[in-house]
Amino acid sequence: MIIYNVTVNVEEEVCQLWETWMKDKHIPEVMKTGMFISYSFHKLLTRQDDETGTTYVIQYSAPDMKHYEKYQQEFAPSLQADALKMFKDKFIAFRTVMEKIG
């Protein structure tokens, strides 16, 4: 199982709008690609001393690297562009890929 982990820090002024957009539009569109079998959406409760905004973590589960790579090639660019169009410089995202081993 491959986990595509997206950590996003969102400025406070757009947090509620961003969270709603993620739940109602973005995550459903990612799942509609058929490349992932499940997802989880979290809000971090701890923060660094100098951190501003709110940090969220979205984890998408893919059955294998082939599905993840196809998502990155065929779907990710336009979906990420939608986020930039909607929220411009009000967020920063950090993406990682993990393999579930237990």
Secondary structure as UniProt FT lines:
FT   STRAND          2..10
FT   HELIX           12..14
FT   HELIX           15..21
FT   HELIX           22..26
FT   HELIX           27..32
FT   STRAND          38..43
FT   TURN            49..50
FT   STRAND          54..62
FT   HELIX           65..74
FT   HELIX           76..87
FT   TURN            88..89
FT   STRAND          91..99
//
